[in-house]
Amino acid sequence: MKKGDLTSLQGIYFGLGAYFLWGFLPIYWKLLQDFSAGIILANRVVWSCFFVGGLLWYKDQLKATVRLFADKKKIMLVSASSLIISLNWFTYIWAVNAGFVIQASIGYYINPLMVVLMGTLIFKEKMERIEKIALFFAFAGVVIITFEYGSIPWVSLILATTFSIYGLCKRVVQVDSIAALGIETLMITPVAVIYLIYATRSNMFDPGQVSLISWLLLMGAGFVTATPLLWFAIAAKTIPFSVLGFIQYLSPTISLLLGVFLFKEPFTGYHLISFSFIWTGILLFTYTRTKRIRQQRKILKNNHSKE
């Protein structure tokens, strides 16, 4: 197996790990539902900055990261991705604690459609006929659930759009994954700190009244935020964008199951029909990609034996 193929396989593992963790995050945010979405987000940003800063120090990459500020183009892209992911975080935390876990999961079902389209339109990644059919099934499922709501699902669209653009930024900017995340969190941390000071002075947040368990959960938000983002960044750089798009269905599926069975949110017949279409698309796409990988491995094996 060539080094490039190994890298792609590792990228898939990192992508699966990231979306697996993201799928279970609603449980974590529910544990902090006594706090407002703004307070949770601010703490999430601050502790993420500390966590990633520690990683950069451990890997002796602090100086190299600081030197990146001399590249205005890269800093602009990283700054833009910082604002975009912050909006995504706030919307998701609010949706979970407001009882919209299923609508949030729909957003992340729509997101892969946007990612796959970006892969084909922007990066010119080719799709086979059966993969296009798979995309059509997934799109049909999203359309059905949208009509079922009877109105535009703004939460879903905001989550889908912001994370798609964030993924595009991660793919375009040529910066080390940890360094990029360090700059992203550093850029937004001053705003988070100012908000926490304002919230404290306005009696919206009283640090002295926060229990030890809650503080540990708020601090742990840095770890549960940074870890899947790092894995996602690695995956976005090492595997085709269209493949990444379909891996993303893992996270909303887990969240959907949590919303229905753990948080007891309503699941209608329209939901069942919609997700049947979506999963048909996923299975078709997965079958095609698996078949292609096996064929490529067989060719590589034959070429290697001839050598």
ABEGO torsion letter per residue (X at the ends): XBAAAAAAAAAAAAAAAAAAAAAAAAAAAAAAAABBAAAAAAAAAAAAAAAAAAAAAAAGAAAAAAAAAABAAAAAAAAAAAAAAAAAAAAAAAAAAAGAAAAAAAAAAAAAAAAAAAAAAAAGBBBBAAAAAAAAAAAAAAAAAAAAAGBBBAAAAAAAAAAAAAAAAAAABBBBAAAAAAAAAAAAAAAAAAAAAAAAAAGABBAAABBAAAAAAAAAAAAAAAAAAAAAAAAAAABBAAAAAAAAAAAAAAAAAAAAAAAGBBBBAAAAAAAAAAAAAAAAAAAAAAAAAAAAAAAAAAAAAAX
